[in-house]
């Protein structure tokens, strides 16, 4: 019987979501007959892992330290297999600015953007560039912390007067931020399991946009699986998602979030998620279920794919 260590909790702002993901994963693994130990991300982690000697670590962590390459680097040093993409994919995928630069270099459609850092604003008066940024990107502008998950810290600036407060809000989450052109359209998510592309999920939030509350609160969003797209657009979106998956050297799994432009039907990549949530409202399990994969089977497939890599 293989022993699986489930890492959950951690110190990020997504701790509660991680605990829900981890507990659900644990129950699925027990149902499948695995021996399971649960660990929080704390100073005793390395000692606990050395003592327990798990066959695999299931990373049910979200946000800082869990999907930014930190825990992946530690597990590489300990020579313990783990779920999800590796160090490179995690570091790059977690940083929205770096990801967007790679999208641009690789010809992957993504909304136009401008990055800013706290240092450039404080030490080089980059805030004076806001009129030029508005001219380039138009209004509204989406302001995002570069390294944060679950839509935390994201603000929509509909007017130039709203932009400075949006920058301040985003900078409270990270010292690097992303200003992105708002694309009106259908928000979709494409999950990839190994090399299998799961059914496309279309998200229709009941709020203005798919924020933390809409993401994790039952009844706050409607979902359509498969997404209400033409066959041509669906195929194009899948091709782009797979290109992102390969470009970022993702192993085992990934989720690519996109918006399909209302005016041009182009699937624009918003970001790559290398540690998708596993809660009752999470998109990866939703897509898997639509493909006929039960949650326990999904978890076991992730474990087997991770051991193979």
N, C-alpha and C positions, 0 to 999 in steps of 0.2 A: 504493500500500500504506500503510495507516494504521499509525502508530507508537503503541504502547501502552506506557506506563510502569507497571510493577507495583510498588506500594509494599508492602513486607513487612518483617517483623522488628520494628523499633521498640524502645522501652525499657520496655514494659509487662511484667507478669508472664506475659503470654500470648505472649511473643516466639516461642517454639519452635513454638507452634500456628500463628502467623502465617507463619512461614517455610515450614511445610508447605503451608499454604493457597496462599501466593504461588508456590511452585514448581509446584504442581499447576495453578494458573491459567496460569502461564507456558507450561507444556507444552501446555495446551489451545489457547492463543492461537497458538502456533507451528504447531500442527497445522492450525489454521484459516487459516494464511497471513498472520498479522499480524507486523509487525516489533516485537520486544519488547525493552525495556531494563528491568532490575531495579534498584531503589533501596531502600536501607535508610533508616529515618527518623533522619537525623543532621544535623549542622550544615551539611553540604554539599548538602542536599536542594534548596534553592531555586536555588542555582547550577547544579546538575545539571539541574533542570527547565527553567531558562531556556536552557541550552545545547542540550538535546535537543529542546525544543519538541514534546512529544508531542501527538497528536490527542486523547488521553484518558488519564487516570490511573485505573488499576484499583486501588482501595483493598483490599488484602488484609491490612490491619492489624486487630488486635483490642485492646480495652482502651484504656487512657489514651493520649491524643493521636491514636489511630487512629479511634475511633468516638465520641468525646465532643465533636466539633465543631471541634477544634483544626486538624487537617489540612484539613478542609473549608473553614474560614475562609481558610486560606492559599491554597488552590486557587482560591477565589472571587476573592481579590485578584489572583492571577496570571492570572485569566480562562482557566483550563484546565478543561475538562469532566472530571467524575469519576464513578465508579460509586457507587451507593447513594443513600440519602436525603441531604437538604441539611443546612445548619448547624442550623436550628431543631430538626428531627427528631432529629439526633444529640445535641445538648446535652440535650434533654428526655428522650429515650429512654434515654440512658446513665445518667441519675440515677433510681434506683428510687423514691426518695421523691417527687420531682417527678412522675414517671410515675403513681404511685399516687394522688396528689392529683388529677391530671387524670382518671384512671379514675373516681374518686369523683364529681367534678363532672359528668362526662359520662354518669353512670349505667351505666358499664361494670362488670360484676361482677368484684370482686377481693377476696381475703381481707382481713378487718379487720386494721388495722395501727396501730402507733405509732412515729413517728420519734424518734430521740434524737441529740444531737450530743455530741462530746467536750467542748465548752465547757459545755454544760448540765450534764453530769455533774460536771465539775471545779469549775465556778464557781457552780453553782446547786443542787448536790446532787441532781440529777435521779435519781440511782440510788435515792434513797429512794422513788421512785414505782414501783419494780418490783413491789411487792405489788399495787398498783392495776392495773398493766398485766397482771399475771397474772390478776387477777380479770376484766378486760375480755376478754382474748384466750384465756384458758384455757391448758392445757398439753397437749401440748408447744408450744413457741414456736420459730419459725424466725427466726434472727438473721442478717442479711445486711449486708455493707458496701453503702452506697447506690450507690457508683460503682466497680463491679468486674464483670468478666465471667467466663464459664466456671465459674460456681459457686464461685469462689475466695473463701475466708473465710466461707462459709456454715456455720453450726452449728445443730444441733437441741438444744434444751434440754427434756429430758423432765421435769425437776424444778426447783423454785425454786432449789435449791442449785447447779445447773449454769449458771444464767443469768448470773451475774457473769463467769465465765470465758469464756462465749460472747461477751459484750459486749466484753471485752478483746481476744479473738481478732479479732472483726470490726473493732474500732477500729484494729487494726494495719494494716488495708488502706485505711481511709478514716476521716475524722474525723466522718462522718455515717453513722448506721446505721439499719436498718429492723428492727423487731420485728413479725413477721407471724404471724397465727393459722395453725396447721397444719391443712390440709384433707386428709383422707384420700381418695384417689381415683386416677383414671387420669391420668398425666401425658402431655400431648400437645403437639405443635408444629405450627403452621400457617404455611407459607411462602407468600408472595404475590409473584408475578413480574409486574410491571406492574399489571394488574388481575385477573390470573388466579390463582385460589386453587388451589394444588397439593394433592395428596392428603394427608390428615391422618396424621401419624406418631405412633404411640403408643410411648412409651419405658417399658421395664420393666427398671430397673437390677437387677443381681444383688447390689448392695450396698444399704444402707438407703435411700439416695437418690441422685439423679443428680448426683454431684459431678464434679470435674475428671477423676479417674481413670476413672470410669464413662463419661464423655463421650468421652474420647479414646483409650481402650485397647480394642483389638479383643477381643471376647468378654466384655466386662464388662457389657454391656446387651443385652437382646433388643428387637427393633423389630417392630411390626406396622403394615403399610401395605396398605389403609387401617386406621385405628384401629378397635378393636372397640367401636364405639358404635352406638346406634340411629340410624336415618336422621334422626329428629327432633333428637337431641342433636348429631349431626354438622352438620346444617344450622344450628342455633343457634350452634355454635362457629365456623363459617365466617362467619356474619353478624357476630359479635362481633369476630373477627380483622380483617375488612374495615373495621369501624367504627374500630378502633384504628389501622389503616393510614391511614385518611383523617383521623382526628382529629389525628394527629401529623404530617400532611402529608408522609407518606413518598412518595418518588419511586423508581421502578424496582423496589425490592424491600424486603421486611421479613420478619421471622419473629416470630410471636406465640406465646409459651409459656404454656400454661394447665394447670390441673388440673380434671378433671371430678369434682365431689363425689360420693363413694360414696353418701351419704344422699339428696341432692336432685337429682343429675344436672345440676347447674348448671355450665357451663364458666366457671371463675374465671380471669381473666388474672393471670399472675404478673409478666410483664415483656415488653417489646418489645426485639427485637434488630435493630439497623439495619445491622450488618455481620456477617452469618452466616458461620460457618466453611465452608471449602471443602475440608476434608480427607476422607480415605476414610471416616471415621465421622461426618461432619457431616450435619446433618438436612436442610438445603436440597438438597444434591445427591441425597440419598436420596429425598426427595419428588419431585424432578424426574425421577429415573430411573423411579419408579413411574408417572409421567405419560407415560413414553415419550420423555423428553428426555435424551439422552446428556450426559455432563459437558462435552465440548467445545461441544456445541450450547447448553447452559445458559450457559456463559461468554460465548459470542458473543451470545446473546440479552440478557444483562446489559449487554454493551458497546453494542449497538444501542439498547436502551431508554435508556441513559445519554446517548448522543449525541443522541437525540430530545428529551430533557428540556431 
